[in-house]
Every structure is written in C-alpha cells, then in structure tokens.
Amino acid sequence: DSNSNEFNLGWDTIREFDVWFANEQLAKCFDFCLVQTPTGLPQFEKKLRYICSRHGTGGVKEYTKQFPERERKIPGKHTGCQCALAVKHYPNTHRILGKYSATHNHPLSQEN
C-alpha cells in the first residue's frame, strides 16, 4: 500500500499519528468519528476508518414521533460530509499509512 498512490499519508510512529490527528481536528474545528474497526484481518495489526461527525453515522431510526407536528428548535447538523480517513497499521513495522479525503461540504473553523 505504501507504494500505491491510494494511501497519501504516512507516519513513522503511532505518537506522530496521534499528534497529527488531534491537530487536524483542532485546526479545522471538526470532529472525526470512528465508524469501522474490522477484526480478524491477518495482513493488518489495525485498520481504522474515521468519518467527519457531520456525515452522520446512526442511519434512520425506527421511531414514530408522538407529536410529529413539533419542530426541533435546533436543526440537526448532519450534512452527509464526505471527509474520511482510513488508517492501516501493519505488523512487524511501526509505519502507519493513511488515506485522507479532506473535502468537507460544510463550513470549517469558526463558521462550523
């Protein structure tokens, strides 16, 4: 994967990744949500998938509102944002690879 163009980021240690991850969220004022952690894959020690919190991870609830005519005072923030980060950590190496799509469909920084 490091030779392919698919994974566009890399860190030498987990600490470097953690620092980058925290700084990315702070600098752009958004949050990542962990949505997928497949297990049982022999080729990876860890494989994580994060998405922007504005994407929405819950799906549609099977809930019938008791008073459907009532509107929420504060609208939901889910916009279907396509920002995503896939992280792979291979066994027998400290190198961590990441595939980052930084395109948001909502304002960042103070407007967020």
C-alpha positions in Angstrom: 0.0 0.0 0.0 2.9 2.4 0.6 3.9 2.0 -3.0 0.5 2.7 -4.4 -0.9 6.2 -4.6 -4.0 5.2 -2.7 -2.6 5.9 0.7 -1.5 9.6 0.6 -0.2 10.0 4.2 2.3 8.2 6.4 3.6 8.4 10.0 6.6 6.7 11.5 5.1 6.1 14.9 1.6 5.9 16.5 2.6 9.0 18.5 3.2 11.0 15.3 -0.2 9.9 14.0 -2.0 10.9 17.3 -0.4 14.4 17.2 -1.4 14.9 13.5 -4.9 13.5 14.2 -5.5 15.9 17.1 -4.0 18.9 15.3 -6.1 18.3 12.1 -9.3 18.4 14.2 -8.3 21.4 16.2 -7.0 23.4 13.2 -10.2 22.9 11.1 -12.7 22.8 14.1 -14.4 19.5 13.3 -14.5 16.0 14.8 -13.8 12.6 13.4 -16.0 9.6 14.4 -14.6 6.1 14.4 -17.0 4.1 12.3 -15.3 0.9 11.4 -12.6 -1.4 13.0 -12.5 -4.7 11.2 -11.0 -7.5 13.1 -9.5 -10.8 12.1 -7.5 -9.5 9.2 -4.1 -11.2 9.2 -2.5 -8.6 7.0 -3.1 -5.7 9.4 -2.4 -5.2 13.0 -5.0 -2.4 13.0 -7.3 -1.0 10.3 -9.5 2.0 11.4 -11.9 4.1 9.4 -13.0 7.6 10.6 -15.5 10.0 9.1 -16.5 13.6 9.8 -19.1 13.9 12.5 -21.2 15.9 10.1 -21.6 12.8 7.9 -23.9 11.1 10.4 -23.4 7.6 11.5 -26.6 6.5 13.0 -28.8 5.9 10.0 -32.6 6.3 10.1 -34.2 5.5 13.4 -37.3 3.3 13.5 -39.1 5.7 15.8 -42.6 7.1 15.3 -42.8 10.6 16.8 -45.6 11.0 19.3 -46.1 14.7 18.1 -44.8 14.8 14.5 -46.1 18.4 14.1 -43.5 19.7 16.6 -40.3 21.0 15.0 -36.9 20.9 16.6 -35.6 24.2 17.9 -32.1 23.4 16.8 -31.8 21.6 13.5 -29.6 18.6 13.1 -26.0 19.1 11.8 -25.7 16.0 9.6 -24.9 17.1 6.1 -23.6 13.8 4.6 -20.0 15.2 4.6 -17.6 13.0 2.6 -14.4 13.7 4.6 -12.9 10.4 5.6 -9.7 8.9 6.9 -8.6 5.3 6.6 -5.7 4.2 8.7 -3.6 0.9 8.4 -1.0 -0.3 10.9 0.9 -3.4 9.7 2.5 -6.0 11.9 6.3 -6.0 12.3 6.6 -2.3 11.5 5.9 1.0 13.2 5.0 2.7 10.0 1.3 3.8 9.8 -0.4 4.6 6.4 -3.4 6.8 5.9 -5.8 7.6 3.1 -7.3 11.0 3.7 -10.1 12.7 1.8 -10.2 16.2 3.3 -13.2 17.5 1.3 -16.0 18.9 3.5 -19.4 20.1 2.3 -19.9 22.4 5.3 -18.0 25.4 6.7 -14.9 24.9 8.8 -13.3 26.9 11.6 -15.5 29.4 13.4 -18.4 29.0 11.0 -18.7 25.3 11.9 
